[in-house]
Amino acid sequence: MKTPMELLKEFAPEFAQNQMDERALLFEHPNYQAIPGKYKLLIGIAAAAIAGSDTCTQMWVTMAKGQGVTNAEIVEAIMVARYMKQATVNDTVAGALAKLSGDAP
C-alpha cells in the first residue's frame, strides 16, 4: 500500500514537492535552527499523535529514531501530547459544565 506522501506525489506532484521543500526549510535552512532538530522531531511526534494520525506518528518516530532520539524521549513526548489533548478536552467542555453548574447564560 502506498504512503500518503507517495499518493500525494502521484496526484499532486507540485504540492508534494512544496511540502518537501517546507520540510527542508524547517530542518536544514540555517535561518530556522533556533529549535534543535531533535526537538522538532519530538514536536512532530506529539502533533501527529494529537491530530490522531497513526501513519504520521509512526513516520515521525522512525525519523526521530534515525536521528538518535531515545525511546524515553519519544515516550515522554507522547505523554506530553496525551496531557495536552486531555487539557483541550477540559477546555472544550468547560462551557457545557458551566451550564450544568448554572454559571453560563
TIRO-2110 file (N, C-alpha, C; in Angstrom, 1 decimal):
// TIRO-2110
0.8, -1.2, 0.0, N, 1, A
0.0, 0.0, 0.0, CA, 1, A
0.9, 1.2, 0.0, C, 1, A
0.5, 2.2, -0.8, N, 2, A
1.3, 3.5, -0.9, CA, 2, A
1.1, 4.3, 0.4, C, 2, A
2.1, 5.1, 0.7, N, 3, A
2.0, 6.0, 1.8, CA, 3, A
1.3, 7.2, 1.4, C, 3, A
0.8, 8.0, 2.3, N, 4, A
0.1, 9.2, 1.9, CA, 4, A
0.9, 10.2, 1.1, C, 4, A
2.2, 10.2, 1.4, N, 5, A
3.1, 11.1, 0.6, CA, 5, A
3.3, 10.6, -0.8, C, 5, A
3.4, 9.2, -1.0, N, 6, A
3.5, 8.6, -2.3, CA, 6, A
2.3, 8.9, -3.1, C, 6, A
1.1, 8.9, -2.5, N, 7, A
-0.1, 9.2, -3.2, CA, 7, A
-0.2, 10.6, -3.6, C, 7, A
0.2, 11.5, -2.7, N, 8, A
0.3, 12.9, -3.0, CA, 8, A
1.2, 13.2, -4.2, C, 8, A
2.3, 12.6, -4.2, N, 9, A
3.3, 12.7, -5.3, CA, 9, A
2.6, 12.3, -6.6, C, 9, A
1.8, 11.2, -6.6, N, 10, A
1.2, 10.7, -7.8, CA, 10, A
0.1, 11.7, -8.3, C, 10, A
-0.7, 12.2, -7.4, N, 11, A
-1.8, 13.0, -7.8, CA, 11, A
-1.6, 14.5, -7.8, C, 11, A
-0.6, 15.0, -7.0, N, 12, A
-0.3, 16.4, -7.0, CA, 12, A
1.1, 16.6, -6.7, C, 12, A
2.0, 16.3, -7.7, N, 13, A
3.4, 16.3, -7.5, CA, 13, A
4.0, 17.7, -7.1, C, 13, A
3.4, 18.7, -7.6, N, 14, A
3.9, 20.1, -7.2, CA, 14, A
3.6, 20.4, -5.8, C, 14, A
2.5, 19.9, -5.3, N, 15, A
2.1, 20.2, -3.9, CA, 15, A
3.0, 19.3, -3.0, C, 15, A
3.3, 18.1, -3.4, N, 16, A
4.1, 17.2, -2.7, CA, 16, A
5.5, 17.8, -2.6, C, 16, A
6.0, 18.3, -3.7, N, 17, A
7.3, 19.0, -3.7, CA, 17, A
7.4, 20.2, -2.8, C, 17, A
6.3, 20.9, -2.8, N, 18, A
6.2, 22.1, -1.9, CA, 18, A
6.3, 21.6, -0.4, C, 18, A
5.6, 20.5, -0.1, N, 19, A
5.7, 20.0, 1.3, CA, 19, A
7.1, 19.6, 1.6, C, 19, A
7.8, 19.0, 0.7, N, 20, A
9.2, 18.5, 1.0, CA, 20, A
10.1, 19.7, 1.1, C, 20, A
9.8, 20.8, 0.3, N, 21, A
10.6, 22.0, 0.4, CA, 21, A
10.4, 22.7, 1.7, C, 21, A
9.2, 22.7, 2.2, N, 22, A
9.0, 23.2, 3.6, CA, 22, A
9.7, 22.5, 4.7, C, 22, A
9.7, 21.1, 4.5, N, 23, A
10.4, 20.3, 5.5, CA, 23, A
11.9, 20.6, 5.5, C, 23, A
12.4, 20.7, 4.3, N, 24, A
13.9, 21.1, 4.2, CA, 24, A
14.1, 22.5, 4.8, C, 24, A
13.2, 23.4, 4.6, N, 25, A
13.4, 24.7, 5.1, CA, 25, A
13.4, 24.7, 6.6, C, 25, A
12.5, 23.9, 7.2, N, 26, A
12.4, 23.9, 8.7, CA, 26, A
13.6, 23.1, 9.3, C, 26, A
14.0, 22.0, 8.6, N, 27, A
15.1, 21.2, 9.2, CA, 27, A
16.5, 21.5, 8.8, C, 27, A
16.7, 22.2, 7.7, N, 28, A
18.0, 22.4, 7.1, CA, 28, A
18.5, 23.8, 7.0, C, 28, A
17.6, 24.7, 6.7, N, 29, A
17.9, 26.1, 6.5, CA, 29, A
18.6, 26.7, 7.7, C, 29, A
19.7, 27.4, 7.6, N, 30, A
20.4, 28.0, 8.7, CA, 30, A
19.6, 29.1, 9.5, C, 30, A
18.6, 29.7, 8.8, N, 31, A
17.8, 30.7, 9.5, CA, 31, A
16.7, 30.1, 10.4, C, 31, A
16.5, 28.8, 10.3, N, 32, A
15.4, 28.2, 11.1, CA, 32, A
16.0, 27.1, 11.9, C, 32, A
17.0, 27.4, 12.7, N, 33, A
17.6, 26.4, 13.6, CA, 33, A
17.6, 26.8, 15.1, C, 33, A
16.7, 27.7, 15.4, N, 34, A
16.6, 28.1, 16.8, CA, 34, A
16.1, 27.0, 17.7, C, 34, A
15.3, 26.1, 17.1, N, 35, A
14.9, 24.9, 17.8, CA, 35, A
15.7, 23.7, 17.3, C, 35, A
16.4, 23.0, 18.1, N, 36, A
17.2, 21.9, 17.6, CA, 36, A
16.4, 20.9, 16.9, C, 36, A
17.0, 20.2, 15.9, N, 37, A
16.3, 19.2, 15.1, CA, 37, A
15.6, 18.1, 16.0, C, 37, A
16.3, 17.7, 17.0, N, 38, A
15.7, 16.7, 17.9, CA, 38, A
14.4, 17.1, 18.5, C, 38, A
14.3, 18.4, 18.9, N, 39, A
13.1, 18.9, 19.5, CA, 39, A
12.0, 19.0, 18.4, C, 39, A
12.4, 19.4, 17.2, N, 40, A
11.4, 19.5, 16.1, CA, 40, A
10.8, 18.1, 15.8, C, 40, A
11.6, 17.0, 15.9, N, 41, A
11.1, 15.7, 15.7, CA, 41, A
10.2, 15.3, 16.8, C, 41, A
10.5, 15.7, 18.1, N, 42, A
9.6, 15.4, 19.2, CA, 42, A
8.3, 16.1, 19.1, C, 42, A
8.4, 17.4, 18.6, N, 43, A
7.2, 18.2, 18.4, CA, 43, A
6.3, 17.5, 17.3, C, 43, A
7.0, 17.0, 16.2, N, 44, A
6.3, 16.3, 15.2, CA, 44, A
5.5, 15.1, 15.7, C, 44, A
6.2, 14.3, 16.6, N, 45, A
5.6, 13.1, 17.1, CA, 45, A
4.3, 13.5, 17.9, C, 45, A
4.5, 14.5, 18.8, N, 46, A
3.4, 15.0, 19.6, CA, 46, A
2.2, 15.5, 18.8, C, 46, A
2.5, 16.3, 17.8, N, 47, A
1.5, 16.9, 16.9, CA, 47, A
0.7, 15.9, 16.1, C, 47, A
1.5, 14.9, 15.6, N, 48, A
0.8, 13.8, 14.9, CA, 48, A
-0.1, 13.0, 15.8, C, 48, A
0.4, 12.7, 17.0, N, 49, A
-0.4, 12.0, 17.9, CA, 49, A
-1.7, 12.7, 18.3, C, 49, A
-1.6, 14.0, 18.6, N, 50, A
-2.7, 14.8, 18.9, CA, 50, A
-3.7, 14.9, 17.7, C, 50, A
-3.2, 14.9, 16.5, N, 51, A
-4.0, 15.0, 15.3, CA, 51, A
-4.7, 13.7, 15.0, C, 51, A
-4.2, 12.6, 15.7, N, 52, A
-4.8, 11.3, 15.5, CA, 52, A
-4.4, 10.6, 14.3, C, 52, A
-3.1, 10.9, 13.8, N, 53, A
-2.6, 10.2, 12.6, CA, 53, A
-1.6, 9.1, 13.0, C, 53, A
-2.0, 7.9, 12.9, N, 54, A
-1.1, 6.8, 13.2, CA, 54, A
0.1, 6.8, 12.2, C, 54, A
-0.2, 6.9, 10.9, N, 55, A
0.8, 6.9, 9.9, CA, 55, A
1.8, 8.0, 10.2, C, 55, A
1.4, 9.2, 10.4, N, 56, A
2.3, 10.3, 10.7, CA, 56, A
3.1, 10.1, 12.0, C, 56, A
2.4, 9.6, 13.0, N, 57, A
3.1, 9.4, 14.3, CA, 57, A
4.2, 8.4, 14.1, C, 57, A
3.9, 7.3, 13.4, N, 58, A
5.0, 6.3, 13.1, CA, 58, A
6.1, 6.8, 12.3, C, 58, A
5.8, 7.7, 11.3, N, 59, A
6.8, 8.3, 10.4, CA, 59, A
7.7, 9.2, 11.3, C, 59, A
7.1, 10.0, 12.1, N, 60, A
8.0, 10.9, 13.0, CA, 60, A
8.8, 10.1, 13.9, C, 60, A
8.3, 9.0, 14.5, N, 61, A
9.0, 8.2, 15.4, CA, 61, A
10.2, 7.5, 14.6, C, 61, A
10.0, 7.0, 13.4, N, 62, A
11.0, 6.5, 12.6, CA, 62, A
12.1, 7.5, 12.4, C, 62, A
11.7, 8.7, 12.0, N, 63, A
12.7, 9.8, 11.7, CA, 63, A
13.5, 10.1, 13.0, C, 63, A
12.8, 10.2, 14.1, N, 64, A
13.4, 10.5, 15.4, CA, 64, A
14.4, 9.4, 15.8, C, 64, A
14.0, 8.2, 15.7, N, 65, A
15.0, 7.1, 16.0, CA, 65, A
16.2, 7.1, 15.1, C, 65, A
16.0, 7.5, 13.8, N, 66, A
17.1, 7.6, 12.9, CA, 66, A
18.1, 8.7, 13.2, C, 66, A
17.6, 9.7, 14.0, N, 67, A
18.4, 10.8, 14.4, CA, 67, A
18.9, 10.7, 15.9, C, 67, A
18.8, 9.5, 16.4, N, 68, A
19.3, 9.2, 17.8, CA, 68, A
18.4, 9.6, 18.9, C, 68, A
17.2, 9.9, 18.7, N, 69, A
16.3, 10.3, 19.8, CA, 69, A
16.0, 9.0, 20.5, C, 69, A
16.0, 9.0, 21.8, N, 70, A
15.8, 7.8, 22.6, CA, 70, A
14.4, 7.4, 22.8, C, 70, A
14.2, 6.2, 23.1, N, 71, A
12.8, 5.7, 23.4, CA, 71, A
12.2, 6.5, 24.5, C, 71, A
12.9, 6.8, 25.6, N, 72, A
12.4, 7.5, 26.7, CA, 72, A
12.0, 8.9, 26.3, C, 72, A
12.7, 9.6, 25.4, N, 73, A
12.3, 10.9, 24.9, CA, 73, A
11.1, 10.8, 24.1, C, 73, A
11.0, 9.8, 23.3, N, 74, A
9.8, 9.6, 22.4, CA, 74, A
8.5, 9.4, 23.3, C, 74, A
8.7, 8.5, 24.2, N, 75, A
7.5, 8.2, 25.1, CA, 75, A
7.1, 9.4, 25.9, C, 75, A
8.1, 10.2, 26.4, N, 76, A
7.8, 11.4, 27.1, CA, 76, A
7.0, 12.4, 26.2, C, 76, A
7.4, 12.5, 24.9, N, 77, A
6.7, 13.4, 24.0, CA, 77, A
5.3, 13.0, 23.8, C, 77, A
5.1, 11.7, 23.7, N, 78, A
3.7, 11.1, 23.6, CA, 78, A
2.9, 11.4, 24.9, C, 78, A
3.6, 11.3, 26.0, N, 79, A
2.9, 11.6, 27.3, CA, 79, A
2.5, 13.1, 27.3, C, 79, A
3.3, 13.9, 26.9, N, 80, A
3.0, 15.4, 26.9, CA, 80, A
1.8, 15.6, 25.9, C, 80, A
1.9, 14.9, 24.7, N, 81, A
0.8, 15.1, 23.8, CA, 81, A
-0.5, 14.6, 24.4, C, 81, A
-0.5, 13.5, 25.1, N, 82, A
-1.7, 13.0, 25.7, CA, 82, A
-2.2, 14.0, 26.8, C, 82, A
-1.3, 14.5, 27.6, N, 83, A
-1.7, 15.5, 28.6, CA, 83, A
-2.3, 16.8, 27.9, C, 83, A
-1.7, 17.2, 26.9, N, 84, A
-2.2, 18.4, 26.2, CA, 84, A
-3.6, 18.2, 25.6, C, 84, A
-3.8, 17.0, 25.0, N, 85, A
-5.1, 16.6, 24.4, CA, 85, A
-6.1, 16.6, 25.5, C, 85, A
-5.8, 16.0, 26.7, N, 86, A
-6.7, 16.0, 27.8, CA, 86, A
-7.1, 17.4, 28.2, C, 86, A
-6.1, 18.3, 28.2, N, 87, A
-6.3, 19.7, 28.6, CA, 87, A
-7.3, 20.4, 27.6, C, 87, A
-7.2, 20.0, 26.3, N, 88, A
-8.1, 20.7, 25.4, CA, 88, A
-9.5, 20.1, 25.5, C, 88, A
-9.6, 18.9, 25.9, N, 89, A
-11.0, 18.3, 26.2, CA, 89, A
-11.6, 19.1, 27.4, C, 89, A
-10.8, 19.3, 28.4, N, 90, A
-11.3, 20.1, 29.5, CA, 90, A
-11.8, 21.5, 29.1, C, 90, A
-11.0, 22.1, 28.3, N, 91, A
-11.4, 23.5, 27.8, CA, 91, A
-12.7, 23.4, 26.9, C, 91, A
-12.7, 22.3, 26.1, N, 92, A
-13.9, 22.2, 25.2, CA, 92, A
-15.2, 22.0, 25.9, C, 92, A
-15.1, 21.3, 27.0, N, 93, A
-16.4, 21.0, 27.8, CA, 93, A
-16.7, 22.0, 28.9, C, 93, A
-15.8, 23.0, 29.1, N, 94, A
-16.0, 24.0, 30.1, CA, 94, A
-17.3, 24.7, 30.0, C, 94, A
-17.7, 25.1, 28.8, N, 95, A
-19.0, 25.8, 28.6, CA, 95, A
-20.1, 24.9, 29.0, C, 95, A
-20.1, 23.7, 28.6, N, 96, A
-21.2, 22.7, 28.9, CA, 96, A
-21.2, 22.5, 30.4, C, 96, A
-20.1, 22.4, 31.1, N, 97, A
-20.1, 22.2, 32.5, CA, 97, A
-20.6, 23.4, 33.2, C, 97, A
-20.3, 24.6, 32.7, N, 98, A
-20.7, 25.8, 33.3, CA, 98, A
-22.3, 25.9, 33.2, C, 98, A
-22.8, 25.4, 32.1, N, 99, A
-24.3, 25.3, 32.0, CA, 99, A
-24.9, 24.4, 33.1, C, 99, A
-24.2, 23.3, 33.4, N, 100, A
-24.7, 22.4, 34.4, CA, 100, A
-24.6, 23.0, 35.8, C, 100, A
-23.6, 23.8, 36.0, N, 101, A
-23.4, 24.4, 37.3, CA, 101, A
-24.2, 25.7, 37.5, C, 101, A
-24.9, 26.2, 36.4, N, 102, A
-25.6, 27.4, 36.5, CA, 102, A
-24.8, 28.7, 36.3, C, 102, A
-23.5, 28.6, 35.9, N, 103, A
-22.7, 29.7, 35.7, CA, 103, A
-22.8, 30.3, 34.3, C, 103, A
-23.4, 29.6, 33.3, N, 104, A
-23.4, 30.1, 31.9, CA, 104, A
-24.8, 30.6, 31.6, C, 104, A
-24.9, 31.5, 30.7, N, 105, A
-26.2, 32.1, 30.3, CA, 105, A
-27.0, 31.1, 29.5, C, 105, A
END
